[in-house]
Amino acid sequence: MTPGGSEGNRIRTELEAGVLTITLADPDNRNALSRALSAELVTAMGRVESDDRVRVVVLTNEGSVFCAGADLSERSAPPPGGEPSGETFAPGGIFTGIRNSPKPWVARVAGHAVAGGMGLVAACDLAVAVDHARFGFTEVRVGVAPAMISVLCLPRMTRADASEAFLRGRRFPAPDAVRMGLVNRSVPEEELDDAVNEIVSDLLLGAPGALAAAKLLINRVPAMDFEEAMTWTGELSAALFEGPEAAEGMSAYLHKRRPAWAPDEPGGRP
Protein backbone atom coordinates (compact mmCIF):
# COMPACT_ATOMS: atom_id res chain seq x y z
CA MET A 1 0.00 0.00 0.00
CA THR A 2 1.39 3.38 -0.96
CA PRO A 3 1.36 6.42 1.35
CA GLY A 4 -1.69 7.64 -0.57
CA GLY A 5 -3.63 4.48 0.22
CA SER A 6 -5.89 3.24 2.95
CA GLU A 7 -7.48 -0.04 3.86
CA GLY A 8 -10.79 -0.96 5.44
CA ASN A 9 -12.42 -4.28 6.13
CA ARG A 10 -14.26 -4.42 2.81
CA ILE A 11 -12.88 -1.60 0.67
CA ARG A 12 -9.26 -0.80 -0.18
CA THR A 13 -8.14 2.47 -1.72
CA GLU A 14 -4.82 3.45 -3.23
CA LEU A 15 -3.89 6.81 -4.71
CA GLU A 16 -1.02 6.86 -7.17
CA ALA A 17 -0.13 9.58 -9.67
CA GLY A 18 -3.61 11.08 -9.73
CA VAL A 19 -5.45 7.76 -9.98
CA LEU A 20 -7.49 6.52 -7.02
CA THR A 21 -8.08 2.77 -7.22
CA ILE A 22 -11.03 1.60 -5.15
CA THR A 23 -11.10 -2.17 -4.66
CA LEU A 24 -14.17 -4.05 -3.49
CA ALA A 25 -12.44 -6.44 -1.09
CA ASP A 26 -15.10 -8.69 0.43
CA PRO A 27 -14.77 -11.75 -1.83
CA ASP A 28 -16.20 -14.15 0.75
CA ASN A 29 -19.48 -12.24 0.41
CA ARG A 30 -19.07 -11.87 -3.37
CA ASN A 31 -18.51 -8.13 -2.87
CA ALA A 32 -22.23 -7.73 -2.23
CA LEU A 33 -23.51 -4.27 -1.35
CA SER A 34 -23.85 -4.98 2.35
CA ARG A 35 -24.33 -2.19 4.85
CA ALA A 36 -20.67 -2.37 5.84
CA LEU A 37 -19.26 -2.43 2.31
CA SER A 38 -21.65 0.31 1.18
CA ALA A 39 -20.63 2.52 4.11
CA GLU A 40 -16.96 2.12 3.26
CA LEU A 41 -17.66 2.77 -0.41
CA VAL A 42 -19.52 5.98 0.43
CA THR A 43 -16.51 7.08 2.50
CA ALA A 44 -14.18 6.39 -0.43
CA MET A 45 -16.50 8.32 -2.73
CA GLY A 46 -16.28 11.28 -0.39
CA ARG A 47 -12.52 11.22 -0.78
CA VAL A 48 -12.92 11.34 -4.56
CA GLU A 49 -14.76 14.62 -4.35
CA SER A 50 -12.71 16.22 -1.56
CA ASP A 51 -9.16 15.33 -2.64
CA ASP A 52 -7.91 17.49 -5.50
CA ARG A 53 -5.08 15.02 -6.09
CA VAL A 54 -7.65 12.52 -7.43
CA ARG A 55 -7.98 12.95 -11.20
CA VAL A 56 -9.40 9.57 -12.21
CA VAL A 57 -11.07 6.74 -10.28
CA VAL A 58 -10.68 3.03 -11.08
CA LEU A 59 -13.28 0.78 -9.42
CA THR A 60 -12.27 -2.87 -9.32
CA ASN A 61 -12.63 -6.04 -7.27
CA GLU A 62 -10.82 -8.73 -5.37
CA GLY A 63 -11.90 -12.30 -6.06
CA SER A 64 -13.91 -13.87 -8.86
CA VAL A 65 -16.99 -11.63 -8.47
CA PHE A 66 -16.98 -7.90 -9.18
CA CYS A 67 -20.24 -7.37 -7.29
CA ALA A 68 -23.23 -9.62 -6.64
CA GLY A 69 -25.61 -6.74 -5.94
CA ALA A 70 -27.64 -6.46 -2.76
CA ASP A 71 -26.69 -8.54 0.25
CA LEU A 72 -29.79 -10.73 0.31
CA SER A 73 -29.07 -12.05 3.79
CA GLU A 74 -29.40 -8.49 5.13
CA ARG A 75 -32.37 -7.61 2.97
CA SER A 76 -34.31 -10.68 4.08
CA ALA A 77 -33.61 -10.13 7.79
CA PRO A 78 -33.39 -6.44 8.77
CA PRO A 79 -31.73 -5.84 12.12
CA PRO A 80 -33.75 -5.10 15.25
CA GLY A 81 -35.01 -1.55 15.28
CA GLY A 82 -35.83 -1.49 11.59
CA GLU A 83 -33.99 -1.18 8.34
CA PRO A 84 -31.42 1.62 8.25
CA SER A 85 -31.88 4.39 5.76
CA GLY A 86 -29.51 6.53 3.73
CA GLU A 87 -26.68 5.92 1.32
CA THR A 88 -24.97 3.35 3.53
CA PHE A 89 -27.80 0.88 2.76
CA ALA A 90 -29.71 2.06 -0.31
CA PRO A 91 -27.46 1.73 -3.39
CA GLY A 92 -29.22 4.53 -5.23
CA GLY A 93 -27.04 7.12 -3.53
CA ILE A 94 -23.92 5.22 -4.54
CA PHE A 95 -25.01 4.93 -8.18
CA THR A 96 -25.99 8.60 -8.30
CA GLY A 97 -22.74 9.70 -6.69
CA ILE A 98 -20.63 7.85 -9.23
CA ARG A 99 -22.70 9.03 -12.19
CA ASN A 100 -22.74 12.65 -11.07
CA SER A 101 -19.12 12.82 -9.97
CA PRO A 102 -17.21 15.48 -11.95
CA LYS A 103 -14.30 13.05 -12.15
CA PRO A 104 -14.19 10.12 -14.57
CA TRP A 105 -14.77 6.63 -13.17
CA VAL A 106 -13.46 3.52 -14.92
CA ALA A 107 -14.81 0.09 -13.97
CA ARG A 108 -12.10 -2.58 -14.06
CA VAL A 109 -14.39 -5.59 -13.98
CA ALA A 110 -12.20 -8.52 -12.98
CA GLY A 111 -15.10 -10.86 -12.23
CA HIS A 112 -18.80 -11.51 -12.56
CA ALA A 113 -21.37 -8.73 -12.11
CA VAL A 114 -25.07 -9.28 -11.51
CA ALA A 115 -28.06 -7.28 -10.25
CA GLY A 116 -26.80 -4.23 -8.35
CA GLY A 117 -23.31 -5.03 -9.59
CA MET A 118 -24.61 -4.15 -13.03
CA GLY A 119 -25.61 -0.78 -11.58
CA LEU A 120 -22.06 -0.15 -10.40
CA VAL A 121 -20.69 -0.96 -13.84
CA ALA A 122 -23.26 1.18 -15.65
CA ALA A 123 -22.77 4.11 -13.26
CA CYS A 124 -19.11 4.31 -14.27
CA ASP A 125 -18.17 6.31 -17.34
CA LEU A 126 -16.13 3.55 -18.95
CA ALA A 127 -15.87 -0.17 -18.25
CA VAL A 128 -13.46 -2.93 -19.25
CA ALA A 129 -14.21 -6.53 -18.29
CA VAL A 130 -12.33 -9.80 -18.40
CA ASP A 131 -13.77 -11.89 -21.20
CA HIS A 132 -14.71 -14.77 -18.89
CA ALA A 133 -16.90 -12.56 -16.67
CA ARG A 134 -20.62 -13.14 -16.75
CA PHE A 135 -23.29 -10.49 -16.28
CA GLY A 136 -26.97 -10.60 -15.50
CA PHE A 137 -30.14 -8.94 -14.29
CA THR A 138 -31.13 -11.79 -12.02
CA GLU A 139 -33.61 -9.91 -9.81
CA VAL A 140 -36.78 -11.55 -11.13
CA ARG A 141 -35.50 -14.93 -9.97
CA VAL A 142 -35.55 -13.77 -6.35
CA GLY A 143 -38.89 -12.00 -6.59
CA VAL A 144 -37.85 -8.40 -7.29
CA ALA A 145 -37.00 -6.30 -10.34
CA PRO A 146 -33.94 -4.32 -11.51
CA ALA A 147 -35.59 -1.07 -10.51
CA MET A 148 -32.96 1.57 -9.68
CA ILE A 149 -30.31 0.10 -11.94
CA SER A 150 -32.73 0.32 -14.87
CA VAL A 151 -32.28 4.10 -14.76
CA LEU A 152 -28.58 3.59 -15.51
CA CYS A 153 -28.77 0.57 -17.80
CA LEU A 154 -31.82 1.19 -20.01
CA PRO A 155 -30.33 4.25 -21.79
CA ARG A 156 -27.48 1.98 -22.93
CA MET A 157 -29.69 -0.86 -24.19
CA THR A 158 -32.18 -1.53 -26.94
CA ARG A 159 -35.71 -2.46 -25.86
CA ALA A 160 -35.16 -5.98 -27.23
CA ASP A 161 -31.96 -6.48 -25.24
CA ALA A 162 -33.56 -5.06 -22.09
CA SER A 163 -36.60 -7.33 -22.41
CA GLU A 164 -34.38 -10.37 -22.96
CA ALA A 165 -32.11 -9.55 -20.02
CA PHE A 166 -34.61 -8.19 -17.49
CA LEU A 167 -37.42 -10.71 -18.04
CA ARG A 168 -35.46 -13.94 -18.49
CA GLY A 169 -32.99 -13.21 -15.70
CA ARG A 170 -30.27 -15.25 -17.35
CA ARG A 171 -26.57 -14.55 -17.11
CA PHE A 172 -24.73 -13.63 -20.28
CA PRO A 173 -21.06 -13.45 -21.28
CA ALA A 174 -18.91 -10.34 -21.39
CA PRO A 175 -18.98 -10.02 -25.20
CA ASP A 176 -22.79 -9.76 -25.01
CA ALA A 177 -22.44 -7.04 -22.37
CA VAL A 178 -20.22 -5.16 -24.81
CA ARG A 179 -22.72 -5.58 -27.65
CA MET A 180 -25.52 -4.25 -25.40
CA GLY A 181 -23.51 -1.16 -24.54
CA LEU A 182 -23.15 -2.05 -20.87
CA VAL A 183 -19.37 -2.51 -21.11
CA ASN A 184 -16.91 -0.81 -23.45
CA ARG A 185 -14.50 -3.70 -23.96
CA SER A 186 -13.91 -7.28 -22.91
CA VAL A 187 -10.36 -8.59 -22.93
CA PRO A 188 -8.43 -11.66 -21.81
CA GLU A 189 -7.44 -11.50 -18.16
CA GLU A 190 -3.78 -10.93 -18.97
CA GLU A 191 -4.70 -7.84 -21.01
CA LEU A 192 -7.02 -6.24 -18.45
CA ASP A 193 -4.48 -3.93 -16.82
CA ASP A 194 -3.09 -2.74 -20.15
CA ALA A 195 -6.61 -1.95 -21.39
CA VAL A 196 -7.49 -0.01 -18.24
CA ASN A 197 -4.16 1.83 -18.21
CA GLU A 198 -4.69 2.90 -21.82
CA ILE A 199 -8.03 4.47 -20.89
CA VAL A 200 -6.63 6.09 -17.74
CA SER A 201 -3.70 7.57 -19.67
CA ASP A 202 -6.12 9.17 -22.13
CA LEU A 203 -8.24 10.57 -19.31
CA LEU A 204 -5.22 12.15 -17.65
CA LEU A 205 -4.58 14.12 -20.85
CA GLY A 206 -7.95 15.85 -20.45
CA ALA A 207 -8.33 18.97 -18.33
CA PRO A 208 -10.22 18.24 -15.08
CA GLY A 209 -12.87 20.90 -15.65
CA ALA A 210 -13.28 19.91 -19.27
CA LEU A 211 -13.80 16.27 -18.30
CA ALA A 212 -16.43 17.34 -15.78
CA ALA A 213 -18.16 19.37 -18.49
CA ALA A 214 -18.04 16.45 -20.90
CA LYS A 215 -19.75 14.26 -18.28
CA LEU A 216 -22.47 16.90 -17.92
CA LEU A 217 -23.07 16.80 -21.67
CA ILE A 218 -23.35 13.03 -21.67
CA ASN A 219 -25.75 13.03 -18.73
CA ARG A 220 -27.96 16.00 -19.57
CA VAL A 221 -28.20 16.59 -23.31
CA PRO A 222 -30.06 13.38 -24.23
CA ALA A 223 -32.94 14.39 -21.91
CA MET A 224 -33.27 17.91 -23.36
CA ASP A 225 -35.28 19.07 -26.34
CA PHE A 226 -33.33 20.58 -29.22
CA GLU A 227 -33.80 24.26 -28.45
CA GLU A 228 -33.09 23.82 -24.75
CA ALA A 229 -29.98 21.79 -25.52
CA MET A 230 -28.63 24.35 -27.99
CA THR A 231 -29.14 27.20 -25.52
CA TRP A 232 -27.57 25.39 -22.59
CA THR A 233 -24.61 24.00 -24.54
CA GLY A 234 -23.97 27.40 -26.09
CA GLU A 235 -23.73 28.96 -22.64
CA LEU A 236 -21.53 26.14 -21.41
CA SER A 237 -19.24 26.42 -24.43
CA ALA A 238 -18.81 30.16 -23.93
CA ALA A 239 -17.98 29.70 -20.25
CA LEU A 240 -15.44 27.01 -21.05
CA PHE A 241 -13.71 29.07 -23.73
CA GLU A 242 -13.43 31.97 -21.29
CA GLY A 243 -12.03 29.80 -18.50
CA PRO A 244 -8.46 29.25 -17.33
CA GLU A 245 -8.23 25.69 -18.63
CA ALA A 246 -9.01 26.82 -22.17
CA ALA A 247 -6.43 29.59 -21.90
CA GLU A 248 -3.80 27.12 -20.74
CA GLY A 249 -4.80 24.47 -23.27
CA MET A 250 -4.77 26.81 -26.26
CA SER A 251 -1.49 28.38 -25.16
CA ALA A 252 0.07 24.93 -24.83
CA TYR A 253 -1.20 23.95 -28.27
CA LEU A 254 0.09 27.11 -29.94
CA HIS A 255 3.48 26.89 -28.24
CA LYS A 256 3.77 23.14 -28.84
CA ARG A 257 4.11 22.23 -25.18
CA ARG A 258 2.13 20.04 -22.83
CA PRO A 259 -0.61 21.72 -20.77
CA ALA A 260 -0.10 21.97 -17.02
CA TRP A 261 -2.56 19.16 -16.21
CA ALA A 262 -1.04 16.61 -18.57
CA PRO A 263 1.51 13.95 -17.60
CA ASP A 264 5.12 14.76 -18.31
CA GLU A 265 5.46 11.92 -20.80
CA PRO A 266 3.04 10.84 -23.53
CA GLY A 267 0.88 8.05 -22.21
CA GLY A 268 2.36 8.47 -18.75
CA ARG A 269 1.00 9.78 -15.48
CA PRO A 270 1.77 13.04 -13.70
Secondary structure as GFF3:
##gff-version 3
##sequence-region A 1 270
A	DSSP	beta_strand	6	7	.	.	.	ID=ss1
A	DSSP	beta_strand	11	16	.	.	.	ID=ss2
A	DSSP	beta_strand	19	24	.	.	.	ID=ss3
A	DSSP	three_ten_helix	27	29	.	.	.	ID=ss4
A	DSSP	alpha_helix	35	50	.	.	.	ID=ss5
A	DSSP	beta_strand	56	61	.	.	.	ID=ss6
A	DSSP	beta_strand	65	67	.	.	.	ID=ss7
A	DSSP	alpha_helix	72	76	.	.	.	ID=ss8
A	DSSP	alpha_helix	92	100	.	.	.	ID=ss9
A	DSSP	beta_strand	105	109	.	.	.	ID=ss10
A	DSSP	beta_strand	112	114	.	.	.	ID=ss11
A	DSSP	alpha_helix	116	123	.	.	.	ID=ss12
A	DSSP	beta_strand	126	130	.	.	.	ID=ss13
A	DSSP	beta_strand	134	136	.	.	.	ID=ss14
A	DSSP	three_ten_helix	139	142	.	.	.	ID=ss15
A	DSSP	alpha_helix	147	153	.	.	.	ID=ss16
A	DSSP	three_ten_helix	154	156	.	.	.	ID=ss17
A	DSSP	alpha_helix	159	168	.	.	.	ID=ss18
A	DSSP	beta_strand	171	173	.	.	.	ID=ss19
A	DSSP	alpha_helix	174	180	.	.	.	ID=ss20
A	DSSP	beta_strand	185	187	.	.	.	ID=ss21
A	DSSP	three_ten_helix	189	191	.	.	.	ID=ss22
A	DSSP	alpha_helix	192	204	.	.	.	ID=ss23
A	DSSP	alpha_helix	208	220	.	.	.	ID=ss24
A	DSSP	three_ten_helix	221	223	.	.	.	ID=ss25
A	DSSP	alpha_helix	226	241	.	.	.	ID=ss26
A	DSSP	alpha_helix	244	254	.	.	.	ID=ss27
###
